[in-house]
C-alpha cells in the first residue's frame, strides 16, 4: 500500500486502541477483574454474556478459516466450519447439568474435587495450549492486512495490536472484556451486512446454494469431523467455560444457546465471501479468501475487511487474556489450596504480558492458522465423555486419565507424523485423516472413560456401596431451587455446595 493508504490503516489501528481504552472500565474489583461483576458486585447481564460469547467466538482466525473453506469447497466448506459453533449450546447444557446436579462452580475446581489434582493440572495444561493458540492465530490475521506473512509491517501490526489488547485488559480484566465485546459485536454485525450486500449480489444467489459437492471428498469429511470435535471442543475453551459460571444457570443456558445459533449463522454468512471466490475461480494460494476478495473490490472493501478482522480478533484476544489471568491467578493456586501472597490481579497481569510476548512466536514463524483449530480439537477429544458422561457412569480417576491422554497422544502424533495414522483415514478427501482420527479416536476415548466406570460400579454394587456419585436427586434440586427463590441461597453456588470427591 502507498504512504497515504498506510497512514490511514495504521491510524485506524491507533484509533481502535484509544476507543477500547475509553470503553474499558479503569478500576474494577477482584470480582469484576476475574468474574465480570459490575462495581456493585452484580453478575453480568445474560444478554451481555450472549454478546460476549458470540463475538469472542467469531475469532479473526475463524472467519478467515470459514471464508477459506468456502473458497475451497463452496457452501459445503462454510457449513463445515460453522459446525464448531454448535458445541456452544452443547457445552451450555453440560455446564447447566454439572452446576445443578453436582454443584459445580468452575471446571477446574470441579475436576479437582471429582478426579483429583493430577486431572485438574492436565486439564489446565490443555487450556493453556488453547489460550496460547488463540494469541498467535488471531494476531496473524490482523497482520495480514498490513503486509505479507513474515514481513516487518505484518509483525509490527500484530505486535501493536497485541500491546493494545493487553493494555486495556490489564485495566478492566473480564469486566472490561465483556463490555468491549458488546461494542465489537455491534461493529462486526454492521460491517458484515455491508460487506455481504457488496459481495453477494455480484453472483446468482442460486450459485451460492448449489456451490460445492456434497461428498466426503467435497468437504463432508470436514463437516463430520468438526461435528465429532463438537463433543469435546467447548470444554477446553476457557473463554466459553468461564462465562458458564458467572450468572444463574437457566440464564446462562439461554445465553449459550442463542450465542451458538447466532454464531453458526454468522459463520455461514461470512463464508459466502469465500464462496464468491469459489464461484469466480479466484486463487487464494499464499493468502486468504477475505484478503483476495477484498483486494478485488478495491481499497474501501479492503479497509472494511481489515476493520472486521481487527474487531473480531480484539474480542477474542481480550477474552483470552482475561481467562488466562483467572486461570493463572485463581484456578491454578486453587488446585493446591494455595493463597498467593501477591495480589492476584498483579499475577494475572504478569501472565497476560508474558503470553502476549511468547504467544506471538508462532505468528513470527508463519504458522498455518487453521492448525490452531483442528490440532487442538483432536488433542482434547477425551474431554467429551468426562464432562458429558459424569454421573451417568461412575467417575473414576483412571477413566479420566485414559480418556484424556489417549486423545492427547493421538493429537500429538497426528501433528508431528500424520502419515503414521493414515490407516485411520476415512475416504480420500483433503480431511480424510482428520475425520478418521477423530472418529476412531472418539470411540476409543469414550470407551476408555466408560469401561473403568462400569467396572467400578459393578464392584460397588457387589459390595453394597451406595452410589453417591450420581449427584443430587430431583427432590434435592427442587428444594435448592425453592430456597433460592426465597432468597435463602446465592444464585451462584459456593464451593462448599459441591459434592465430596468421588471415584477410584
ChimeraX attribute file (.defattr): number of C-alpha atoms within 10 A of each C-alpha:
attribute: neighborCount
match mode: 1-to-1
recipient: residues
	/A:1	11
	/A:2	6
	/A:3	8
	/A:4	8
	/A:5	12
	/A:6	13
	/A:7	12
	/A:8	12
	/A:9	18
	/A:10	15
	/A:11	12
	/A:12	16
	/A:13	19
	/A:14	14
	/A:15	12
	/A:16	18
	/A:17	19
	/A:18	13
	/A:19	12
	/A:20	23
	/A:21	20
	/A:22	12
	/A:23	15
	/A:24	23
	/A:25	22
	/A:26	14
	/A:27	15
	/A:28	21
	/A:29	18
	/A:30	17
	/A:31	18
	/A:32	23
	/A:33	28
	/A:34	26
	/A:35	24
	/A:36	30
	/A:37	23
	/A:38	18
	/A:39	14
	/A:40	9
	/A:41	14
	/A:42	14
	/A:43	21
	/A:44	19
	/A:45	17
	/A:46	20
	/A:47	16
	/A:48	15
	/A:49	27
	/A:50	26
	/A:51	24
	/A:52	29
	/A:53	30
	/A:54	29
	/A:55	30
	/A:56	29
	/A:57	27
	/A:58	25
	/A:59	24
	/A:60	29
	/A:61	26
	/A:62	27
	/A:63	30
	/A:64	26
	/A:65	25
	/A:66	31
	/A:67	34
	/A:68	28
	/A:69	28
	/A:70	33
	/A:71	32
	/A:72	23
	/A:73	24
	/A:74	31
	/A:75	30
	/A:76	27
	/A:77	32
	/A:78	31
	/A:79	24
	/A:80	24
	/A:81	26
	/A:82	27
	/A:83	23
	/A:84	27
	/A:85	27
	/A:86	22
	/A:87	24
	/A:88	29
	/A:89	21
	/A:90	22
	/A:91	28
	/A:92	26
	/A:93	21
	/A:94	19
	/A:95	26
	/A:96	22
	/A:97	18
	/A:98	23
	/A:99	23
	/A:100	23
	/A:101	19
	/A:102	24
	/A:103	22
	/A:104	26
	/A:105	23
	/A:106	20
	/A:107	23
	/A:108	22
	/A:109	20
	/A:110	22
	/A:111	24
	/A:112	20
	/A:113	20
	/A:114	23
	/A:115	23
	/A:116	20
	/A:117	17
	/A:118	15
	/A:119	20
	/A:120	23
	/A:121	18
	/A:122	16
	/A:123	20
	/A:124	21
	/A:125	14
	/A:126	20
	/A:127	22
	/A:128	20
	/A:129	15
	/A:130	21
	/A:131	24
	/A:132	22
	/A:133	21
	/A:134	26
	/A:135	28
	/A:136	30
	/A:137	28
	/A:138	29
	/A:139	29
	/A:140	28
	/A:141	27
	/A:142	29
	/A:143	27
	/A:144	22
	/A:145	24
	/A:146	21
	/A:147	16
	/A:148	14
	/A:149	21
	/A:150	16
	/A:151	13
	/A:152	14
	/A:153	18
	/A:154	22
	/A:155	24
	/A:156	16
	/A:157	21
	/A:158	25
	/A:159	22
	/A:160	17
	/A:161	24
	/A:162	26
	/A:163	16
	/A:164	19
	/A:165	25
	/A:166	23
	/A:167	18
	/A:168	23
	/A:169	31
	/A:170	25
	/A:171	20
	/A:172	27
	/A:173	34
	/A:174	32
	/A:175	30
	/A:176	29
	/A:177	32
	/A:178	29
	/A:179	22
	/A:180	27
	/A:181	30
	/A:182	22
	/A:183	18
	/A:184	24
	/A:185	21
	/A:186	14
	/A:187	15
	/A:188	22
	/A:189	13
	/A:190	11
	/A:191	15
	/A:192	18
	/A:193	13
	/A:194	13
	/A:195	18
	/A:196	14
	/A:197	11
	/A:198	12
	/A:199	17
	/A:200	16
	/A:201	10
	/A:202	9
	/A:203	12
	/A:204	10
	/A:205	10
	/A:206	8
	/A:207	14
	/A:208	18
	/A:209	13
	/A:210	12
	/A:211	19
	/A:212	21
	/A:213	15
	/A:214	16
	/A:215	12
	/A:216	19
	/A:217	16
	/A:218	19
	/A:219	29
	/A:220	22
	/A:221	26
	/A:222	27
	/A:223	22
	/A:224	20
	/A:225	26
	/A:226	27
	/A:227	23
	/A:228	23
	/A:229	27
	/A:230	23
	/A:231	24
	/A:232	26
	/A:233	28
	/A:234	25
	/A:235	28
	/A:236	25
	/A:237	21
	/A:238	24
	/A:239	27
	/A:240	24
	/A:241	20
	/A:242	21
	/A:243	25
	/A:244	28
	/A:245	21
	/A:246	24
	/A:247	22
	/A:248	18
	/A:249	22
	/A:250	14
	/A:251	17
	/A:252	23
	/A:253	25
	/A:254	18
	/A:255	27
	/A:256	29
	/A:257	21
	/A:258	18
	/A:259	24
	/A:260	27
	/A:261	17
	/A:262	17
	/A:263	24
	/A:264	22
	/A:265	14
	/A:266	20
	/A:267	26
	/A:268	23
	/A:269	23
	/A:270	23
	/A:271	31
	/A:272	27
	/A:273	29
	/A:274	34
	/A:275	33
	/A:276	26
	/A:277	23
	/A:278	25
	/A:279	17
	/A:280	11
	/A:281	11
	/A:282	16
	/A:283	15
	/A:284	18
	/A:285	8
	/A:286	7
	/A:287	13
	/A:288	19
	/A:289	29
	/A:290	29
	/A:291	22
	/A:292	18
	/A:293	22
	/A:294	20
	/A:295	15
	/A:296	13
	/A:297	12
	/A:298	10
	/A:299	13
	/A:300	11
	/A:301	20
	/A:302	19
	/A:303	19
	/A:304	16
	/A:305	22
	/A:306	25
	/A:307	21
	/A:308	23
	/A:309	28
	/A:310	25
	/A:311	27
	/A:312	27
	/A:313	33
	/A:314	31
	/A:315	30
	/A:316	29
	/A:317	30
	/A:318	31
	/A:319	33
	/A:320	29
	/A:321	30
	/A:322	30
	/A:323	30
	/A:324	25
	/A:325	27
	/A:326	24
	/A:327	22
	/A:328	20
	/A:329	24
	/A:330	21
	/A:331	21
	/A:332	19
	/A:333	14
	/A:334	16
	/A:335	20
	/A:336	12
	/A:337	10
	/A:338	11
	/A:339	12
	/A:340	12
	/A:341	6
	/A:342	9
	/A:343	11
	/A:344	20
	/A:345	19
	/A:346	13
	/A:347	16
	/A:348	25
	/A:349	24
	/A:350	16
	/A:351	18
	/A:352	25
	/A:353	17
	/A:354	10
	/A:355	22
	/A:356	21
	/A:357	15
	/A:358	12
	/A:359	22
	/A:360	23
	/A:361	15
	/A:362	17
	/A:363	25
	/A:364	20
	/A:365	12
	/A:366	13
	/A:367	15
	/A:368	11
	/A:369	21
	/A:370	16
	/A:371	13
	/A:372	21
	/A:373	19
	/A:374	19
	/A:375	17
	/A:376	22
	/A:377	27
	/A:378	29
	/A:379	27
	/A:380	31
	/A:381	34
	/A:382	33
	/A:383	27
	/A:384	27
	/A:385	24
	/A:386	25
	/A:387	21
	/A:388	19
	/A:389	17
	/A:390	23
	/A:391	18
	/A:392	14
	/A:393	19
	/A:394	26
	/A:395	28
	/A:396	25
	/A:397	19
	/A:398	17
	/A:399	25
	/A:400	28
	/A:401	20
	/A:402	19
	/A:403	26
	/A:404	27
	/A:405	18
	/A:406	20
	/A:407	25
	/A:408	23
	/A:409	15
	/A:410	20
	/A:411	25
	/A:412	16
	/A:413	14
	/A:414	20
	/A:415	16
	/A:416	9
	/A:417	11
	/A:418	15
	/A:419	13
	/A:420	10
	/A:421	15
	/A:422	15
	/A:423	10
	/A:424	18
	/A:425	19
	/A:426	18
	/A:427	15
	/A:428	12
	/A:429	18
	/A:430	14
	/A:431	22
	/A:432	21
	/A:433	24
	/A:434	26
	/A:435	28
	/A:436	21
	/A:437	25
	/A:438	28
	/A:439	20
	/A:440	13
	/A:441	25
	/A:442	26
	/A:443	13
	/A:444	17
	/A:445	27
	/A:446	22
	/A:447	17
	/A:448	21
	/A:449	29
	/A:450	22
	/A:451	15
	/A:452	21
	/A:453	26
	/A:454	16
	/A:455	14
	/A:456	17
	/A:457	21
	/A:458	14
	/A:459	12
	/A:460	14
	/A:461	12
	/A:462	9
	/A:463	9
	/A:464	9
	/A:465	11
	/A:466	10
	/A:467	13
	/A:468	12
	/A:469	20
	/A:470	15
	/A:471	19
	/A:472	16
	/A:473	12
	/A:474	11
	/A:475	9
	/A:476	13
	/A:477	16
	/A:478	13
	/A:479	12
	/A:480	15
	/A:481	16
	/A:482	13
	/A:483	13
	/A:484	15
	/A:485	12
	/A:486	9
	/A:487	10
	/A:488	11
	/A:489	14
	/A:490	11
	/A:491	15
	/A:492	17
	/A:493	18
	/A:494	12
	/A:495	14
	/A:496	10
	/A:497	12
	/A:498	22
	/A:499	18
	/A:500	11
	/A:501	15
	/A:502	16
	/A:503	18
	/A:504	15
